[in-house]
Amino acid sequence: MSAHGPARKMTARTSLPLKGQADVPGDKSISHRALIFGAMAVGETRITGLLEGEDVLDTGRAMTAFGAEVVQHGPGEWSVHGVGVGGFAEPEDVIDCGNSGTGVRLIMGAMATSPITATFTGDASLRSRPMGRVTDPLALFGTQAVGREGGRLPMTLVGAAEPLPVDYVTPMASAQVKSAVLLAGLNAPGQTVVTEAAATRDHTERMLRGFGAEVVTEKTEAGYRITLTGQPELKPQTIAVPRDPSSAAFPVCAALIVPGSDVLVPNIGLNPTRAGLFTTLQEMGADLSFENPREEGGEPVADLRARYSPDMKGIEVPAERAPSMIDEYPVLSVVAANACGVTHMPGTHELRVKESDRIDAMAVGLRACGVEVEESEDSFTIHGLGAGNVPGGALTEARLDHRIAMSFLICGMAAKKPVTVDDAGPIATSFPIFEPLMTTLGASLSLANS
């Protein structure tokens, strides 16, 4: 069974050249934050380009449960009537965050310093993921958390009635942890400080400033120090969500490995804390160009063109780049399999605790497709076979993980034999139009017989 219904076994076959424009969905990270910050502002926030995948819709339902009014006006067009910082009402039922680690961790932070109680759950994948990385720092504010063994969902949080500001050093590179602490700090007096050794995606800091919060980021010897002044009145905003670079990765990477392809992906967010994949692909020799660079809603964007690149080479991906491309390693490993030589990806332990163990999932599936893969606890290495030389012909496991499912379907588009994914259902959590979009470009995708 998929997280949202019966399993949908899907097969990708060797594709004709992919051509045309790929209008990928809105950025998932920014969509989550737009709904949550809109709910914490006073007045009406208007959002265009919102990603309408299951993950984000679950966050919208959660904001409604906490007392905000969330209304859809048309495709991608939404409004949020917020209740203000500290204004969340106690929900009447369990908050189901589906498959979304981002959603549940940010929402926990947003309610952690209000004197209310909320219980959180999710699908089988989310219930297996560690929440202690968020609830431990939230406890410093005075929040109490009770969950299953290992700090897993279902979990009940009792918000701090008299929260204290926190000075917290993140033990891992995680924008979710940083964001949860900053969101909790909104309703605490004084200054809440988060220090991270390596810069992670900074959508939270950018958007908080846009809503009127005082957020200062400094580079120090210890890393990046983010200071938030608590108890602001957030002002409603009009937000145009750029298209998601993590979703763009799939048509872009497909174009690079399918002969004769030329694909344009317009209006892609190029926040430097998110663009590591594109830098890496260019270092491998990918034919990528950025057209019409501009800024929208405080975020850098451009139109990205990708063309077939048969001469890509394996490289050493810098470990310090991992936070800026952590969600893109699965599809990068598919590109690496189609490059010549060895691609080594260190510093990727965070992949072990995503929707699935993504290092193991990709290693097992790529081996089944005839690719040599080595893995350690915090790295994996792909021995590339060169353009068009991946054998394929395998049934691969999605493991309830949308990015694993899409990565193996991209693999099948350039492999010698078809590649089947046991369940493409989870793709709807982040990229609900993946199948029709890729088919329109020329990909051969079909539902397989069970």
Beta strands, then each sheet from edge to edge (+ up, - down):
strand 1: 10-13
strand 2: 19-21
strand 3: 42-48
strand 4: 69-74
strand 5: 77-83
strand 6: 95-96
strand 7: 117-121
strand 8: 144-148
strand 9: 152-158
strand 10: 167-169
strand 11: 191-196
strand 12: 215-220
strand 13: 223-229
strand 14: 238-240
strand 15: 262-269
strand 16: 287-296
strand 17: 299-307
strand 18: 340-346
strand 19: 372-376
strand 20: 379-385
strand 21: 395-396
strand 22: 419-421
strand 23: 444-447
sheet 1: 21+ 22+ 1- 23+
sheet 2: 2+ 15+ 17- 16+
sheet 3: 4+ 5- 3+ 14+
sheet 4: 6+ 7+ 9- 8+
sheet 5: 10+ 11+ 13- 12+
sheet 6: 18+ 20- 19+
end
